[in-house]
């Protein structure tokens, strides 16, 4: 079984913000798949389903981004999943908009949701899919930037990225992280 976690902040206020890219990808996966029982576990929305015959749980922590770790740790225990079978989708302000980056393991890279997960589960040995939200202009107020909505002119590009990120999750589950990295790390969404 795999646990697919999308990171974001709960509530309508944050629904369309850059920081909720992980939630957007999990929502796209949920739309594509036939979901089993949906449940609330320790401040999270969870749904069971299958990808290519493998059982997966889609999870959206309902704690704020920098407190995602304890929720993910509880979900790993609840569903009896090892960290190596965890896939975390998060935004990355250091990556340009239109870029996806998949890694089999590694540090948090300054992303507070990933930092919280690493600290809570005591391991960096999990797959992470980073969704580029960066701008060509350096953000003076980084918190304000990540907590703001995507620009109107970027909406179609973001929708394409969400779809490609969902495709990347399917590839990770069906064919492994190595093929997913080779396929999606080089590709970039084209501007309209």
C-alpha positions as CSV (number, residue, x, y, z in Angstrom):
1,X,0.0,0.0,0.0
2,X,1.1,3.6,-0.7
3,X,0.2,6.8,1.1
4,X,-0.1,9.8,-1.3
5,X,-0.1,13.0,0.7
6,X,-0.8,16.4,-0.8
7,X,0.3,19.3,1.4
8,X,-1.6,22.5,1.8
9,X,-3.6,24.6,4.3
10,X,-7.2,23.8,5.3
11,X,-10.1,26.1,4.7
12,X,-11.7,28.1,1.8
13,X,-9.4,31.0,2.4
14,X,-6.4,29.0,1.2
15,X,-8.1,26.8,-1.4
16,X,-6.6,28.5,-4.5
17,X,-3.3,29.6,-3.1
18,X,0.1,28.6,-4.3
19,X,0.8,26.9,-1.0
20,X,-2.1,24.5,-1.8
21,X,-0.6,22.9,-4.9
22,X,-0.4,19.5,-3.1
23,X,-4.1,19.6,-2.2
24,X,-4.9,20.5,-5.9
25,X,-3.0,17.4,-7.1
26,X,-4.7,15.1,-4.6
27,X,-8.0,16.5,-5.7
28,X,-7.2,15.8,-9.3
29,X,-6.2,12.2,-8.4
30,X,-9.5,11.9,-6.5
31,X,-11.4,13.0,-9.6
32,X,-9.7,10.5,-11.8
33,X,-10.1,7.5,-9.5
34,X,-13.0,5.6,-8.0
35,X,-12.6,6.2,-4.4
36,X,-13.4,3.8,-1.6
37,X,-14.4,5.0,1.9
38,X,-13.5,8.5,2.8
39,X,-12.7,9.1,6.4
40,X,-11.3,11.6,8.8
41,X,-8.2,10.4,10.7
42,X,-6.3,12.7,13.1
43,X,-7.0,15.9,11.3
44,X,-6.9,14.6,7.8
45,X,-9.1,13.8,4.8
46,X,-8.4,10.3,3.5
47,X,-9.7,8.1,0.8
48,X,-8.8,4.6,-0.3
49,X,-8.5,3.6,-3.9
50,X,-6.2,1.7,-6.3
51,X,-3.7,2.7,-9.0
52,X,-2.8,-0.1,-11.4
53,X,-3.9,-2.7,-9.0
54,X,-1.9,-1.3,-6.1
55,X,-3.9,-0.1,-3.0
56,X,-3.3,3.6,-2.2
57,X,-4.6,6.1,0.3
58,X,-5.0,9.7,-0.8
59,X,-4.5,12.1,2.2
60,X,-4.9,15.8,2.7
61,X,-3.8,16.9,6.2
62,X,-6.2,19.3,7.8
63,X,-3.5,20.9,10.0
64,X,-1.6,23.9,8.7
65,X,1.4,23.2,6.4
66,X,4.1,23.5,9.0
67,X,2.2,21.0,11.3
68,X,1.6,18.3,8.7
69,X,4.2,15.9,10.1
70,X,2.2,14.6,13.1
71,X,-0.8,14.0,10.8
72,X,1.3,12.1,8.3
73,X,3.0,10.1,11.0
74,X,-0.4,9.1,12.4
75,X,-1.6,8.1,8.9
76,X,1.4,6.0,8.3
77,X,0.7,4.1,11.5
78,X,-3.1,3.9,10.9
79,X,-2.7,2.5,7.4
80,X,0.4,0.4,8.3
81,X,2.5,2.1,5.6
82,X,6.3,2.3,5.8
83,X,7.9,5.7,5.0
84,X,9.5,4.2,1.8
85,X,5.9,3.9,0.5
86,X,5.1,7.5,1.1
87,X,4.7,10.0,-1.7
88,X,4.4,13.7,-0.7
89,X,3.3,16.4,-3.1
90,X,4.2,19.9,-2.1
91,X,4.8,23.4,-3.6
92,X,8.3,24.7,-4.1
93,X,8.9,28.4,-4.4
94,X,12.5,27.8,-5.5
95,X,11.3,26.1,-8.7
96,X,9.9,28.1,-11.6
97,X,6.2,27.9,-12.3
98,X,5.7,25.0,-14.8
99,X,8.4,22.8,-13.3
100,X,7.9,19.5,-11.5
101,X,10.8,17.9,-9.6
102,X,10.6,14.3,-8.3
103,X,13.1,12.9,-5.8
104,X,13.3,9.5,-4.2
105,X,14.6,10.9,-0.9
106,X,16.4,14.0,0.4
107,X,16.2,17.0,2.7
108,X,13.2,19.4,3.1
109,X,14.9,22.1,1.0
110,X,13.4,24.8,3.2
111,X,9.8,23.6,2.6
112,X,8.1,23.7,6.1
113,X,5.6,20.9,5.4
114,X,8.4,18.6,4.3
115,X,10.5,19.7,7.3
116,X,7.6,18.8,9.7
117,X,7.1,15.4,8.1
118,X,10.9,14.5,8.2
119,X,11.0,15.6,11.9
120,X,7.9,13.6,12.8
121,X,8.6,10.3,11.0
122,X,12.4,10.5,11.6
123,X,13.2,9.7,7.9
124,X,14.1,11.4,4.7
125,X,13.5,8.1,2.8
126,X,10.2,9.0,1.0
127,X,9.3,10.2,-2.5
128,X,8.6,13.8,-2.9
129,X,7.1,15.5,-5.9
130,X,7.7,19.3,-5.8
131,X,5.4,21.6,-7.8
132,X,7.1,24.8,-8.9
133,X,5.3,27.9,-7.9
134,X,8.2,30.4,-8.2
135,X,8.1,33.6,-10.0
136,X,10.6,35.3,-12.3
137,X,10.4,38.2,-9.8
138,X,11.9,37.5,-6.4
139,X,9.2,37.7,-3.8
140,X,9.9,40.4,-1.1
141,X,7.2,38.9,1.2
142,X,7.7,35.1,0.7
143,X,4.8,34.2,3.1
144,X,2.5,36.6,1.3
145,X,3.5,35.2,-2.0
146,X,2.9,31.5,-1.2
147,X,-0.4,32.3,0.6
148,X,-1.7,34.3,-2.4
149,X,-3.8,33.0,-5.3
150,X,-2.1,32.1,-8.6
151,X,-2.2,35.0,-11.0
152,X,-5.2,35.0,-13.4
153,X,-2.8,34.6,-16.4
154,X,-1.3,31.5,-14.9
155,X,-4.5,29.5,-14.2
156,X,-4.4,27.4,-17.4
157,X,-0.7,26.7,-16.9
158,X,-1.4,25.6,-13.3
159,X,-4.2,23.4,-14.4
160,X,-1.9,21.7,-16.9
161,X,0.8,21.3,-14.1
162,X,-1.8,19.8,-11.7
163,X,-2.7,17.2,-14.4
164,X,1.0,16.5,-15.2
165,X,1.7,16.1,-11.5
166,X,-1.2,13.6,-11.2
167,X,0.3,11.7,-14.2
168,X,3.6,11.7,-12.4
169,X,2.0,10.1,-9.3
170,X,0.5,7.4,-11.5
171,X,3.9,6.8,-13.0
172,X,5.5,6.6,-9.6
173,X,3.0,4.0,-8.4
174,X,2.9,1.9,-11.7
175,X,6.4,2.1,-12.9
176,X,8.6,3.4,-10.1
177,X,10.2,6.6,-9.1
178,X,13.2,6.2,-11.5
179,X,11.0,6.3,-14.6
180,X,8.9,9.1,-13.1
181,X,12.1,11.2,-12.5
182,X,13.4,10.6,-16.1
183,X,10.0,11.5,-17.6
184,X,8.8,14.4,-15.5
185,X,11.9,16.2,-14.1
186,X,13.0,17.4,-17.6
187,X,9.6,18.4,-18.9
188,X,8.3,21.9,-18.3
189,X,4.8,23.3,-18.8
190,X,4.8,25.6,-21.8
191,X,3.4,29.1,-21.3
192,X,0.2,29.9,-23.2
